[in-house]
Amino acid sequence: MEIRFFDTLPSTQLYLSEKLKQGELKAPVSVLAYEQSSGVGSRENSWSGGKGNFFASTAVPISTLPDDLPFSSASIYFSYIMKKTLLELGEDIWLKWPNDLYYKDHKVGGTITQKVKDTLVCGIGLNLQKSQNGYRALQSDILPQKLLENYLDSLEKFPKWKQVFSEYKIEFELSRKFSVHIDNDKKSLSDATLCEDGSLIIEGKRVFSLR
C-alpha cells in the first residue's frame, strides 16, 4: 500500500478524504502526519498533537473488505486491528466500544471512519508520547512510521468480522464500567447487550457503532 508522509497536516482524515473526492489519490493509500493541528475526532471533537504521537488515515476499497463485515461496525473492526497491533508491540491496550483505545482506565486514542465514494477511510489518532488534547499518553517509544507499517500489514490480511468479533466480545466486558454518548445523551454500558453485528441493545433500543 502506498504511504504518504507529511511533517504536518491540519487533519490526515480531511486531507485524504478530499484527495479521494478530487480523484488525486486512489485507494488503497495511507497518509501519516508527524504533527496534526486540526484533527477530526468522534462527535466533531478535535484530535491534534505534536511529534512523537500517531496521526494517520487509511483508505481501502470497500470491495476488499470481508464480506461478513457489517458496515456499521467498521470502527470496531479497524480499531480492534490497531489494538492487536499495539499488543504485538508490547503495549497493553484495549478497545472501549466502539472506537476508543484505552490504557487501563484512560483514553489514549480513537478511530473515525467514513465512506468516500467506493472507499472506506479510517483515521486513527493515538497519544504515543505526549498528551496535548486532554487525554493520556502511553509514554511509548514506538515510532509512528513503524506502528503504521505494522498496522497496515495486519489490516491487509483482512480478517473476517466473525474472527474479530469472537475476540472482541470477550474484551467488551471491560467497557461495562464506562458510558458512551448516544445522540448527545450519555448512556451507561453496564447493562448493554452486545449483538453479533457489533451493535448494542441499551434500555431496549438498538444502537449502532458507526463513527
VEXPA-377423 format. One record per residue (C-alpha): residue in one letter; chain; x, y, z. Coordinates in nm, 2 decimals. Example, Ala and Ser with C-alpha at 12.3 -4.5 7.8 and 13.67 -1.06 7.14 Angstrom:
2
(node A,A,(1.23,-0.45,0.78))
(node S,A,(1.37,-0.11,0.71))
***
This chain:
211
(node M,A,(0.00,0.00,0.00))
(node E,A,(0.12,0.35,-0.08))
(node I,A,(0.21,0.56,0.22))
(node R,A,(0.24,0.94,0.20))
(node F,A,(0.43,1.11,0.48))
(node F,A,(0.39,1.48,0.59))
(node D,A,(0.57,1.68,0.86))
(node T,A,(0.24,1.84,0.95))
(node L,A,(-0.12,1.85,0.83))
(node P,A,(-0.44,2.01,0.97))
(node S,A,(-0.60,1.66,0.95))
(node T,A,(-0.50,1.34,0.78))
(node Q,A,(-0.86,1.24,0.76))
(node L,A,(-0.97,1.56,0.58))
(node Y,A,(-0.67,1.56,0.36))
(node L,A,(-0.72,1.20,0.24))
(node S,A,(-1.09,1.24,0.20))
(node E,A,(-1.06,1.55,-0.01))
(node K,A,(-0.79,1.40,-0.23))
(node L,A,(-1.01,1.09,-0.29))
(node K,A,(-1.31,1.31,-0.38))
(node Q,A,(-1.09,1.51,-0.62))
(node G,A,(-0.95,1.20,-0.78))
(node E,A,(-0.59,1.29,-0.69))
(node L,A,(-0.55,0.98,-0.48))
(node K,A,(-0.69,0.63,-0.52))
(node A,A,(-0.73,0.35,-0.26))
(node P,A,(-0.55,0.17,-0.12))
(node V,A,(-0.35,0.45,0.02))
(node S,A,(-0.24,0.58,0.37))
(node V,A,(-0.14,0.92,0.50))
(node L,A,(0.08,0.98,0.81))
(node A,A,(0.15,1.32,0.96))
(node Y,A,(0.41,1.37,1.23))
(node E,A,(0.21,1.66,1.36))
(node Q,A,(-0.16,1.74,1.33))
(node S,A,(-0.32,2.08,1.41))
(node S,A,(-0.69,2.03,1.35))
(node G,A,(-0.76,1.66,1.36))
(node V,A,(-1.12,1.53,1.35))
(node G,A,(-1.25,1.30,1.63))
(node S,A,(-1.58,1.15,1.71))
(node R,A,(-1.88,1.38,1.75))
(node E,A,(-1.69,1.66,1.58))
(node N,A,(-1.43,1.67,1.86))
(node S,A,(-1.07,1.76,1.77))
(node W,A,(-0.77,1.53,1.79))
(node S,A,(-0.45,1.72,1.75))
(node G,A,(-0.09,1.70,1.88))
(node G,A,(0.28,1.71,1.82))
(node K,A,(0.57,1.50,1.71))
(node G,A,(0.60,1.16,1.87))
(node N,A,(0.23,1.09,1.85))
(node F,A,(0.04,0.90,1.58))
(node F,A,(-0.19,1.06,1.32))
(node A,A,(-0.28,0.85,1.02))
(node S,A,(-0.57,0.78,0.78))
(node T,A,(-0.60,0.49,0.55))
(node A,A,(-0.84,0.44,0.25))
(node V,A,(-0.93,0.09,0.14))
(node P,A,(-1.17,-0.01,-0.14))
(node I,A,(-1.50,-0.13,0.01))
(node S,A,(-1.48,-0.43,-0.23))
(node T,A,(-1.17,-0.56,-0.05))
(node L,A,(-1.33,-0.57,0.30))
(node P,A,(-1.46,-0.90,0.44))
(node D,A,(-1.80,-0.99,0.30))
(node D,A,(-1.93,-1.06,0.65))
(node L,A,(-1.83,-0.71,0.79))
(node P,A,(-2.13,-0.51,0.90))
(node F,A,(-2.06,-0.16,0.76))
(node S,A,(-2.19,-0.01,1.08))
(node S,A,(-1.92,-0.18,1.28))
(node A,A,(-1.63,-0.07,1.06))
(node S,A,(-1.49,0.14,1.35))
(node I,A,(-1.48,-0.17,1.58))
(node Y,A,(-1.31,-0.37,1.30))
(node F,A,(-1.04,-0.11,1.23))
(node S,A,(-0.99,-0.02,1.59))
(node Y,A,(-0.95,-0.38,1.71))
(node I,A,(-0.69,-0.45,1.44))
(node M,A,(-0.49,-0.15,1.57))
(node K,A,(-0.54,-0.27,1.93))
(node K,A,(-0.39,-0.61,1.84))
(node T,A,(-0.10,-0.44,1.65))
(node L,A,(-0.02,-0.24,1.97))
(node L,A,(-0.04,-0.55,2.18))
(node E,A,(0.22,-0.72,1.95))
(node L,A,(0.44,-0.42,2.00))
(node G,A,(0.42,-0.45,2.38))
(node E,A,(0.15,-0.20,2.46))
(node D,A,(-0.13,-0.32,2.69))
(node I,A,(-0.42,-0.16,2.51))
(node W,A,(-0.79,-0.24,2.50))
(node L,A,(-1.09,-0.12,2.29))
(node K,A,(-1.38,0.05,2.45))
(node W,A,(-1.69,0.02,2.25))
(node P,A,(-1.69,0.13,1.97))
(node N,A,(-1.38,0.32,1.87))
(node D,A,(-1.18,0.44,2.18))
(node L,A,(-0.84,0.29,2.25))
(node Y,A,(-0.77,0.27,2.63))
(node Y,A,(-0.47,0.21,2.85))
(node K,A,(-0.62,0.09,3.18))
(node D,A,(-0.89,0.35,3.26))
(node H,A,(-0.75,0.62,3.04))
(node K,A,(-0.83,0.70,2.68))
(node V,A,(-0.52,0.73,2.47))
(node G,A,(-0.66,0.72,2.12))
(node G,A,(-0.95,0.67,1.89))
(node T,A,(-1.08,0.59,1.54))
(node I,A,(-1.31,0.75,1.30))
(node T,A,(-1.44,0.60,0.97))
(node Q,A,(-1.63,0.74,0.68))
(node K,A,(-1.74,0.64,0.33))
(node V,A,(-1.59,0.83,0.04))
(node K,A,(-1.71,0.71,-0.30))
(node D,A,(-1.64,0.34,-0.31))
(node T,A,(-1.38,0.35,-0.04))
(node L,A,(-1.38,0.34,0.34))
(node V,A,(-1.15,0.59,0.51))
(node C,A,(-1.03,0.52,0.86))
(node G,A,(-0.85,0.78,1.07))
(node I,A,(-0.66,0.69,1.39))
(node G,A,(-0.52,0.93,1.64))
(node L,A,(-0.30,0.79,1.93))
(node N,A,(-0.11,0.97,2.20))
(node L,A,(0.21,0.77,2.20))
(node Q,A,(0.43,1.01,2.39))
(node K,A,(0.26,1.34,2.47))
(node S,A,(-0.08,1.44,2.59))
(node Q,A,(-0.18,1.76,2.41))
(node N,A,(-0.55,1.70,2.36))
(node G,A,(-0.69,1.64,2.70))
(node Y,A,(-0.62,1.26,2.70))
(node R,A,(-0.35,1.05,2.85))
(node A,A,(-0.04,0.93,2.66))
(node L,A,(0.13,0.59,2.66))
(node Q,A,(0.48,0.72,2.71))
(node S,A,(0.58,0.47,2.44))
(node D,A,(0.90,0.46,2.23))
(node I,A,(0.71,0.31,1.92))
(node L,A,(0.78,0.52,1.61))
(node P,A,(0.47,0.64,1.43))
(node Q,A,(0.60,0.50,1.09))
(node K,A,(0.67,0.16,1.25))
(node L,A,(0.33,0.15,1.40))
(node L,A,(0.16,0.24,1.07))
(node E,A,(0.36,-0.02,0.88))
(node N,A,(0.28,-0.30,1.12))
(node Y,A,(-0.09,-0.19,1.13))
(node L,A,(-0.12,-0.20,0.75))
(node D,A,(0.04,-0.54,0.74))
(node S,A,(-0.23,-0.67,0.98))
(node L,A,(-0.51,-0.48,0.81))
(node E,A,(-0.42,-0.60,0.46))
(node K,A,(-0.48,-0.96,0.57))
(node F,A,(-0.85,-0.85,0.61))
(node P,A,(-0.95,-1.10,0.88))
(node K,A,(-1.32,-1.20,0.88))
(node W,A,(-1.56,-1.00,1.10))
(node K,A,(-1.65,-1.33,1.27))
(node Q,A,(-1.29,-1.38,1.38))
(node V,A,(-1.25,-1.02,1.51))
(node F,A,(-1.59,-1.02,1.69))
(node S,A,(-1.52,-1.36,1.86))
(node E,A,(-1.22,-1.19,2.03))
(node Y,A,(-1.38,-0.85,2.09))
(node K,A,(-1.70,-0.98,2.26))
(node I,A,(-1.48,-1.11,2.54))
(node E,A,(-1.30,-0.77,2.57))
(node F,A,(-1.63,-0.58,2.56))
(node E,A,(-1.68,-0.67,2.93))
(node L,A,(-1.41,-0.41,3.01))
(node S,A,(-1.64,-0.14,2.86))
(node R,A,(-1.92,-0.20,3.11))
(node K,A,(-1.80,0.04,3.37))
(node F,A,(-1.79,0.32,3.12))
(node S,A,(-2.05,0.52,2.93))
(node V,A,(-2.10,0.61,2.57))
(node H,A,(-2.26,0.92,2.40))
(node I,A,(-2.57,0.83,2.21))
(node D,A,(-2.74,1.12,2.03))
(node N,A,(-2.58,1.36,2.27))
(node D,A,(-2.70,1.16,2.57))
(node K,A,(-2.46,0.97,2.80))
(node K,A,(-2.56,0.61,2.84))
(node S,A,(-2.41,0.36,3.07))
(node L,A,(-2.27,0.04,2.92))
(node S,A,(-2.32,-0.16,3.24))
(node D,A,(-2.63,-0.35,3.12))
(node A,A,(-2.58,-0.32,2.75))
(node T,A,(-2.62,-0.63,2.53))
(node L,A,(-2.36,-0.67,2.25))
(node C,A,(-2.51,-0.81,1.93))
(node E,A,(-2.34,-1.02,1.67))
(node D,A,(-2.32,-0.73,1.43))
(node G,A,(-2.14,-0.51,1.68))
(node S,A,(-2.45,-0.31,1.77))
(node L,A,(-2.58,-0.27,2.13))
(node I,A,(-2.91,-0.30,2.30))
(node I,A,(-2.93,-0.02,2.56))
(node E,A,(-3.25,0.04,2.75))
(node G,A,(-3.44,-0.16,2.49))
(node K,A,(-3.31,0.03,2.19))
(node R,A,(-3.07,-0.08,1.93))
(node V,A,(-2.76,0.14,1.89))
(node F,A,(-2.52,0.10,1.60))
(node S,A,(-2.15,0.17,1.63))
(node L,A,(-2.08,0.37,1.31))
(node R,A,(-1.84,0.66,1.40))
***
